């Protein structure tokens, strides 16, 4: 999907701001000019443990088109959208800076990345406190042969532990070998255990999907090109049992998982919709399929034929589940294009679904673009890839993104809605329409799987210098497109547009 309207690499997106003091919603876009991101980078979103939200924006500063240094902007926001603080993070001068590949926040803030020097045989972890101040920064140098490529698949803060699941691609001639790698750290960054996992005489390409804790150890989900595997690990990360995840759903896959006690919730999908399920022990206790269905769409009559004017295409669900209290929240697949009204162009749907621990829907939030094209509005109708959601009670922030390709380089443009599950979005660019969430049970089973072995992995831990300084102001500009009066910015039902300022770029 190439957007020829971009004349420079598009900026990182900032998923910021919020609801009104009572209810409402916000729409956030990145500008067409400014900072360019690394291809792997997406924004991180999480909670501060005190009712607010943390937003992390990794960046690659490019003054005058020349990359200078990579890093991240981190900001904390109150539930009403006002900013509490903002920090800029980067490596010290004349030292490799971390390429931030993933960010997560759950009270404290984790930035996971790599060095920008050599063969990237490292996993660089930066831990910030909930105030944005640096707690520690360590580079974990893995004993892997040169020429490999590492991808961060999952990063979890589980109590006082940090779990990082990756996979490593290496090439022997024309043959590709892909091996999952997992690191477990304590809260101070001390390495507890590390391992690489294989299926003997199995597939040459095996990938990580999700890592988590259970009461007697850990759970790990792996997959090859066709199959998904659920592993139980002991407290040292050694495989105890393996099950193969099977389903009659066409194109079934697992995107992420979330562990709570001995229950592991998995989020995935198929060509039929979004799948959410729960595993206890060695069995799936429930699994359900979720689809969004508009209550009313445009119908066009031609002679004696009535045509339902709707066109849909689904994307994968977001890469993470979120828990708030005893409830689960996730972004379902997006109904990307349909017509709600016959005088409208195609609409785009953005939704968050809330369920209890048995998958029963207890709330949902659905926002719909007005269907006008990009040239007519500031809201693109083709943003459809869910990135993540974080929640505190009924308040939540959810991010979607657009990916454009320029040759071999991918660029990202972001879009976010932050609101309340009990509110309805209103405004000239986005609004509420009647939708129902269709839920049906599906067949997802665990069957005895192949033997998985853990291999030793040498890891050298090095403390690395990182520079953090307080941003003078949020690198955003708040503009209401509904009303220009200042007092309307924090009112209910406000639509906000937030371009990044070039001020952040100058700070590099």
C-alpha positions as CSV (number, residue, x, y, z in Angstrom):
1,X,0.0,0.0,0.0
2,X,1.9,3.0,-1.3
3,X,0.8,6.6,-0.5
4,X,2.3,8.7,-3.3
5,X,1.2,11.9,-1.5
6,X,4.2,11.7,0.9
7,X,7.0,13.7,-0.4
8,X,9.3,13.1,2.6
9,X,9.4,10.1,5.0
10,X,6.4,10.4,7.2
11,X,6.7,11.1,10.9
12,X,6.3,8.8,13.9
13,X,2.9,9.1,15.3
14,X,2.0,10.4,18.6
15,X,-1.0,8.6,20.2
16,X,-1.8,11.2,22.8
17,X,-4.6,13.0,24.4
18,X,-8.0,12.0,25.6
19,X,-11.5,12.3,26.5
20,X,-13.4,15.3,27.9
21,X,-13.8,15.7,31.6
22,X,-17.1,13.9,31.4
23,X,-17.1,11.9,28.2
24,X,-16.0,12.3,24.6
25,X,-13.2,11.2,22.3
26,X,-10.0,12.4,20.6
27,X,-8.5,11.7,17.2
28,X,-4.8,12.1,16.8
29,X,-2.7,12.1,13.6
30,X,0.9,12.5,12.8
31,X,2.0,15.2,10.3
32,X,3.2,14.5,6.7
33,X,6.6,16.0,7.5
34,X,9.0,15.8,10.4
35,X,10.7,12.7,11.9
36,X,11.2,9.4,10.1
37,X,11.1,6.2,12.1
38,X,13.0,3.0,11.7
39,X,10.9,0.5,9.8
40,X,10.3,-1.7,12.9
41,X,9.2,1.1,15.2
42,X,5.7,1.5,16.5
43,X,4.5,3.6,19.4
44,X,4.2,2.0,22.8
45,X,1.2,2.7,25.1
46,X,0.6,1.6,28.7
47,X,-0.6,2.8,32.1
48,X,1.3,4.6,34.8
49,X,-0.3,2.6,37.6
50,X,-2.2,5.6,38.9
51,X,-5.0,6.1,36.5
52,X,-3.1,7.8,33.7
53,X,-1.5,6.8,30.5
54,X,2.1,6.5,29.2
55,X,2.9,7.0,25.6
56,X,6.3,6.2,24.1
57,X,7.3,7.5,20.6
58,X,10.5,6.0,19.3
59,X,12.2,8.2,16.7
60,X,15.1,8.6,14.4
61,X,15.9,12.3,14.2
62,X,16.6,13.5,10.7
63,X,17.5,17.2,10.6
64,X,18.2,18.2,7.0
65,X,17.5,14.6,5.9
66,X,20.5,13.2,7.7
67,X,20.0,10.6,10.5
68,X,21.7,11.8,13.7
69,X,20.6,9.7,16.6
70,X,17.8,7.4,17.6
71,X,15.9,7.5,20.8
72,X,12.4,8.0,22.2
73,X,10.0,10.6,23.5
74,X,8.1,9.5,26.6
75,X,5.1,11.3,28.0
76,X,2.6,10.8,30.9
77,X,-1.0,11.9,30.5
78,X,-3.8,12.4,32.9
79,X,-7.1,10.6,32.0
80,X,-8.5,14.0,30.9
81,X,-5.7,14.4,28.3
82,X,-3.5,17.0,30.0
83,X,0.2,16.1,30.0
84,X,1.9,15.5,33.3
85,X,5.5,15.3,32.1
86,X,7.5,14.5,29.0
87,X,11.1,13.2,28.6
88,X,13.5,12.7,25.7
89,X,15.8,9.6,25.8
90,X,18.9,8.9,23.7
91,X,22.4,7.6,24.0
92,X,25.2,9.8,25.2
93,X,27.3,11.6,22.5
94,X,29.8,9.4,20.6
95,X,28.2,6.2,21.8
96,X,25.8,4.0,19.9
97,X,22.2,4.9,20.6
98,X,19.5,2.3,21.2
99,X,17.1,1.6,18.3
100,X,13.8,1.3,20.3
101,X,11.8,-1.6,18.8
102,X,9.2,-2.0,21.5
103,X,7.9,-0.2,24.5
104,X,5.7,-1.2,27.4
105,X,4.4,0.5,30.6
106,X,2.8,-0.9,33.7
107,X,3.8,1.5,36.4
108,X,7.4,1.5,35.4
109,X,8.4,2.0,31.7
110,X,10.5,-0.4,29.6
111,X,12.1,0.5,26.3
112,X,13.4,-2.5,24.4
113,X,15.8,-2.1,21.5
114,X,19.3,-2.8,20.0
115,X,22.6,-1.1,19.5
116,X,22.9,0.8,16.2
117,X,26.4,-0.5,15.8
118,X,27.8,-3.8,14.5
119,X,25.6,-6.9,13.8
120,X,22.9,-6.0,16.4
121,X,23.9,-9.0,18.5
122,X,22.3,-7.4,21.6
123,X,19.1,-6.6,23.4
124,X,19.2,-3.2,25.0
125,X,16.8,-2.6,27.8
126,X,16.1,0.8,29.4
127,X,13.9,1.0,32.5
128,X,12.3,4.3,33.6
129,X,10.3,4.9,36.7
130,X,6.7,6.1,36.6
131,X,8.1,9.7,36.8
132,X,10.2,9.1,33.7
133,X,13.5,9.1,35.5
134,X,16.2,6.6,34.5
135,X,16.4,3.5,36.8
136,X,18.9,1.6,34.7
137,X,20.1,0.8,31.2
138,X,21.8,-2.5,30.2
139,X,22.9,-4.0,27.0
140,X,22.6,-7.8,26.9
141,X,25.2,-9.1,24.4
142,X,24.1,-12.5,23.1
143,X,26.6,-15.1,22.0
144,X,25.2,-15.4,18.4
145,X,27.3,-15.7,15.3
146,X,27.6,-12.5,13.1
147,X,25.1,-11.9,10.4
148,X,22.0,-12.6,12.4
149,X,18.8,-10.5,12.6
150,X,16.9,-10.2,15.8
151,X,13.2,-9.2,16.1
152,X,11.5,-8.4,19.5
153,X,8.2,-10.3,19.6
154,X,7.0,-9.7,23.1
155,X,8.0,-7.8,26.3
156,X,6.2,-8.3,29.6
157,X,6.5,-6.9,33.1
158,X,5.4,-9.8,35.2
159,X,5.5,-8.8,38.9
160,X,9.2,-8.2,39.7
161,X,10.3,-9.9,36.5
162,X,10.9,-8.7,32.9
163,X,10.4,-11.2,30.1
164,X,11.6,-10.6,26.6
165,X,10.7,-13.0,23.7
166,X,12.5,-12.6,20.4
167,X,13.4,-14.7,17.4
168,X,16.7,-14.7,15.6
169,X,17.1,-15.2,11.8
170,X,20.4,-16.5,10.5
171,X,21.4,-17.7,7.1
172,X,23.5,-20.6,6.0
173,X,24.0,-20.2,2.3
174,X,20.5,-19.9,0.9
175,X,18.9,-21.6,3.9
176,X,17.2,-19.5,6.6
177,X,17.2,-20.7,10.2
178,X,15.0,-19.0,12.7
179,X,15.3,-19.7,16.4
180,X,13.2,-18.3,19.3
181,X,15.2,-16.6,22.1
182,X,13.9,-15.7,25.6
183,X,15.5,-13.6,28.3
184,X,14.2,-13.4,31.9
185,X,15.4,-10.5,34.1
186,X,14.7,-9.4,37.6
187,X,13.4,-5.9,38.3
188,X,17.0,-4.5,38.4
189,X,18.0,-6.0,35.1
190,X,19.9,-9.0,36.5
191,X,19.7,-12.0,34.1
192,X,17.8,-14.9,35.7
193,X,17.9,-17.2,32.7
194,X,18.2,-17.2,29.0
195,X,17.5,-19.8,26.3
196,X,16.9,-20.6,22.7
197,X,14.3,-23.1,21.7
198,X,14.1,-25.7,19.0
199,X,12.0,-28.7,17.8
200,X,14.5,-31.5,17.1
201,X,14.2,-32.6,13.5
202,X,11.4,-30.1,13.2
203,X,10.9,-26.9,11.2
204,X,14.0,-24.7,10.4
205,X,12.0,-21.6,11.1
206,X,10.4,-21.3,14.6
207,X,9.2,-18.0,15.9
208,X,8.2,-16.5,19.3
209,X,4.7,-15.2,19.8
210,X,4.2,-14.5,23.5
211,X,5.8,-15.1,26.9
212,X,4.2,-14.9,30.4
213,X,4.2,-16.4,33.9
214,X,2.1,-19.0,35.5
215,X,2.2,-20.0,39.1
216,X,4.7,-22.9,38.7
217,X,6.8,-21.3,35.9
218,X,6.3,-19.7,32.5
219,X,4.2,-20.1,29.4
220,X,5.6,-19.7,25.9
221,X,3.8,-19.7,22.6
222,X,5.8,-20.5,19.5
223,X,4.9,-21.1,15.9
224,X,6.4,-22.2,12.6
225,X,5.0,-21.4,9.2
226,X,1.8,-23.3,9.8
227,X,1.4,-24.4,13.4
228,X,1.2,-22.8,16.9
229,X,2.6,-24.5,20.0
230,X,1.8,-23.9,23.7
231,X,4.7,-24.6,26.0
232,X,4.9,-24.8,29.8
233,X,8.3,-24.0,31.2
234,X,9.7,-24.5,34.7
235,X,11.2,-21.7,36.8
236,X,14.5,-22.0,34.9
237,X,12.8,-21.8,31.5
238,X,13.2,-25.5,30.7
239,X,10.4,-27.0,28.6
240,X,8.1,-29.3,30.7
241,X,5.3,-30.0,28.2
242,X,4.3,-29.0,24.7
243,X,0.9,-28.9,23.1
244,X,-0.1,-28.1,19.5
245,X,-2.9,-25.6,19.1
246,X,-5.4,-26.8,16.6
247,X,-8.6,-25.3,15.2
248,X,-11.2,-25.9,12.5
249,X,-11.1,-22.2,11.7
250,X,-9.7,-21.4,8.4
251,X,-6.4,-19.5,8.6
252,X,-6.3,-19.6,12.4
253,X,-3.4,-17.9,14.1
254,X,-2.4,-16.6,17.6
255,X,-1.1,-13.0,17.9
256,X,-0.5,-12.6,21.6
257,X,-1.3,-14.0,25.0
258,X,-1.8,-12.6,28.6
259,X,-1.3,-14.7,31.7
260,X,-3.3,-14.2,34.9
261,X,-2.5,-16.8,37.6
262,X,-2.8,-20.2,35.9
263,X,-5.0,-18.9,33.2
264,X,-3.5,-17.9,29.9
265,X,-5.7,-15.8,27.6
266,X,-4.8,-15.8,23.9
267,X,-5.8,-13.3,21.2
268,X,-5.7,-14.3,17.6
269,X,-7.9,-14.5,14.5
270,X,-8.8,-16.2,11.3
271,X,-10.4,-15.3,8.0
272,X,-13.7,-15.2,10.0
273,X,-12.8,-12.6,12.6
274,X,-11.1,-12.1,16.0
275,X,-10.6,-15.1,18.3
276,X,-10.2,-14.8,22.1
277,X,-9.8,-17.8,24.3
278,X,-8.5,-19.1,27.6
279,X,-6.2,-22.0,28.5
280,X,-5.9,-23.6,31.9
281,X,-3.5,-26.5,32.3
282,X,-3.5,-28.5,29.1
283,X,-6.9,-27.6,27.7
284,X,-8.8,-24.7,26.2
285,X,-11.6,-23.9,28.5
286,X,-13.3,-21.6,26.1
287,X,-12.7,-19.8,22.8
288,X,-14.9,-17.4,21.0
289,X,-15.1,-15.6,17.7
290,X,-15.9,-11.9,17.6
291,X,-17.1,-9.9,14.6
292,X,-18.5,-6.4,14.3
293,X,-21.7,-6.0,12.4
294,X,-23.3,-2.6,11.5
295,X,-27.0,-2.4,12.3
296,X,-27.7,-0.4,9.2
297,X,-25.9,0.0,5.9
298,X,-26.7,1.7,2.7
299,X,-29.0,-0.3,0.3
300,X,-29.2,0.7,-3.3
301,X,-32.1,-0.3,-5.5
302,X,-31.7,-0.8,-9.2
303,X,-34.9,-1.9,-11.1
304,X,-36.0,-5.0,-9.3
305,X,-32.7,-5.7,-7.5
306,X,-31.7,-4.5,-4.1
307,X,-28.0,-4.4,-3.4
308,X,-26.5,-4.1,0.0
309,X,-23.7,-1.7,-0.6
310,X,-21.0,-3.0,1.7
311,X,-17.4,-4.0,1.1
312,X,-15.3,-5.4,3.9
313,X,-11.7,-6.5,4.5
314,X,-10.2,-7.7,7.8
315,X,-6.9,-7.1,9.3
316,X,-5.1,-8.8,12.2
317,X,-6.0,-7.8,15.8
318,X,-3.7,-5.7,17.9
319,X,-0.5,-7.4,19.2
320,X,-1.5,-7.3,22.9
321,X,-4.4,-7.9,25.2
322,X,-5.0,-5.5,28.0
323,X,-6.4,-6.3,31.4
324,X,-8.2,-3.7,33.5
325,X,-9.5,-5.0,36.8
326,X,-11.0,-8.4,36.0
327,X,-11.8,-7.5,32.5
328,X,-10.1,-8.0,29.1
329,X,-9.9,-5.3,26.4
330,X,-8.8,-5.8,22.8
331,X,-9.1,-4.2,19.4
332,X,-11.0,-6.5,17.0
333,X,-10.2,-6.8,13.4
334,X,-11.3,-3.7,11.5
335,X,-14.2,-3.6,9.0
336,X,-12.2,-1.4,6.8
337,X,-14.6,-0.2,4.2
338,X,-18.4,-0.1,4.0
339,X,-21.1,2.4,3.4
340,X,-23.4,3.4,6.3
341,X,-25.3,5.9,4.2
342,X,-26.0,6.1,0.5
343,X,-24.8,9.7,0.3
344,X,-21.5,8.8,2.0
345,X,-18.2,7.4,0.8
346,X,-16.7,4.3,2.3
347,X,-16.4,4.3,6.1
348,X,-13.8,2.9,8.5
349,X,-14.5,1.4,11.8
350,X,-12.3,1.5,14.9
351,X,-13.4,-0.5,17.9
352,X,-12.5,-1.6,21.4
353,X,-14.3,-4.6,23.0
354,X,-14.4,-5.3,26.7
355,X,-15.2,-8.8,28.1
356,X,-15.2,-10.6,31.4
357,X,-12.9,-13.4,32.1
358,X,-15.2,-15.9,30.3
359,X,-15.2,-13.8,27.1
360,X,-18.7,-12.4,27.6
361,X,-19.0,-8.9,26.1
362,X,-19.7,-6.3,28.8
363,X,-18.9,-3.1,26.8
364,X,-17.7,-1.8,23.5
365,X,-16.7,1.4,21.9
366,X,-17.1,1.9,18.1
367,X,-16.0,5.0,16.3
368,X,-16.6,5.4,12.5
369,X,-15.0,7.8,10.1
370,X,-17.3,10.0,8.1
371,X,-16.3,8.3,4.9
372,X,-14.8,11.2,3.2
373,X,-11.5,10.8,1.4
374,X,-8.1,12.0,2.6
375,X,-8.1,14.9,0.3
376,X,-11.4,16.2,1.8
377,X,-10.6,15.7,5.4
378,X,-7.8,15.3,7.9
379,X,-8.8,11.7,8.8
380,X,-7.5,9.0,6.5
381,X,-10.0,6.3,5.8
382,X,-7.4,3.6,5.2
383,X,-5.9,3.3,8.7
384,X,-6.7,-0.2,9.7
385,X,-3.9,-2.0,11.6
386,X,-4.5,-2.2,15.4
387,X,-1.4,-1.5,17.4
388,X,-2.5,-1.7,21.0
389,X,-4.8,-0.5,23.8
390,X,-4.3,0.4,27.4
391,X,-7.1,1.0,29.9
392,X,-7.8,2.3,33.4
393,X,-11.3,1.5,34.4
394,X,-13.5,2.6,31.5
395,X,-11.0,5.1,30.2
396,X,-8.8,3.8,27.4
397,X,-6.4,4.8,24.7
398,X,-6.3,2.7,21.5
399,X,-3.9,3.1,18.6
400,X,-4.2,2.2,14.9
401,X,-1.6,2.8,12.3
402,X,-1.1,3.0,8.5
403,X,1.8,1.5,6.8
404,X,3.2,2.8,3.6
405,X,6.0,1.4,1.5
406,X,8.7,3.3,-0.3
407,X,10.9,0.8,-2.0
408,X,12.2,-1.5,0.6
409,X,11.5,0.9,3.5
410,X,8.2,0.9,5.4
411,X,6.9,4.1,6.9
412,X,4.2,4.5,9.5
413,X,1.5,6.9,10.1
414,X,-0.4,6.7,13.3
415,X,-4.0,7.2,14.4
416,X,-5.4,6.9,17.9
417,X,-8.7,7.2,19.7
418,X,-8.7,7.9,23.4
419,X,-12.1,7.8,25.1
420,X,-14.4,6.1,27.6
421,X,-16.3,2.9,27.0
422,X,-19.4,4.6,28.2
423,X,-19.2,7.6,25.8
424,X,-20.1,8.0,22.2
425,X,-17.7,9.6,19.8
426,X,-19.0,12.8,18.2
427,X,-17.6,15.4,15.8
428,X,-17.4,16.4,12.2
429,X,-14.8,13.7,11.3
430,X,-15.9,10.7,13.4
431,X,-19.0,9.6,15.1
432,X,-21.0,6.8,16.6
433,X,-23.2,4.3,14.7
434,X,-25.1,1.3,15.9
435,X,-23.1,-1.9,15.8
436,X,-23.5,-5.2,17.4
437,X,-20.7,-7.6,18.5
438,X,-21.5,-11.0,17.1
439,X,-20.1,-13.7,19.4
440,X,-20.0,-17.4,18.7
441,X,-18.1,-20.3,20.3
442,X,-15.3,-21.8,18.2
443,X,-13.2,-25.0,18.3
444,X,-9.7,-24.4,19.5
445,X,-8.0,-27.5,21.1
446,X,-4.7,-28.5,22.6
447,X,-3.2,-31.8,21.4
448,X,0.1,-33.4,22.5
449,X,2.8,-31.7,20.6
450,X,6.4,-32.3,19.6
451,X,9.4,-32.2,22.0
452,X,10.9,-28.8,22.4
453,X,14.4,-28.4,23.7
454,X,16.1,-25.4,25.4
455,X,19.6,-24.6,24.3
456,X,22.2,-22.7,26.3
457,X,22.8,-19.1,25.4
458,X,25.8,-17.1,26.5
459,X,24.8,-13.6,27.6
460,X,27.2,-10.8,28.6
461,X,25.5,-7.9,30.5
462,X,27.0,-4.4,30.1
463,X,25.7,-1.2,31.8
464,X,25.2,1.4,29.1
465,X,25.1,5.2,29.4
466,X,21.8,6.8,28.5
467,X,20.9,10.5,28.5
468,X,17.5,11.6,29.6
469,X,16.3,15.2,29.8
470,X,13.0,16.8,30.5
471,X,11.2,18.1,27.5
472,X,10.2,21.7,27.9
473,X,6.8,21.0,26.5
474,X,4.9,18.3,24.8
475,X,6.0,17.9,21.2
476,X,2.4,18.3,20.0
477,X,0.1,21.0,18.8
478,X,-3.5,20.7,19.9
479,X,-6.1,22.0,17.4
480,X,-9.8,21.5,17.6
481,X,-11.4,21.1,14.2
482,X,-14.9,21.5,15.6
483,X,-14.4,24.7,17.5
484,X,-11.6,27.2,17.8
485,X,-12.5,28.4,21.3
486,X,-9.8,27.5,23.8
487,X,-12.3,26.4,26.4
488,X,-13.7,23.8,24.1
489,X,-10.5,21.7,24.1
490,X,-11.3,19.8,27.2
491,X,-15.0,19.6,26.7
492,X,-17.0,16.4,25.9
493,X,-17.2,15.2,22.4
494,X,-14.1,17.1,21.2
495,X,-12.1,16.0,18.2
496,X,-8.4,16.8,18.5
497,X,-5.7,16.9,15.8
498,X,-2.1,16.7,17.1
499,X,0.7,17.3,14.6
500,X,4.2,16.9,15.9
501,X,6.2,20.1,16.2
502,X,9.6,20.4,14.6
503,X,10.7,21.4,18.1
504,X,11.4,17.8,19.0
505,X,13.5,17.4,15.9
506,X,15.6,20.4,16.8
507,X,16.2,19.0,20.3
508,X,18.3,16.1,18.8
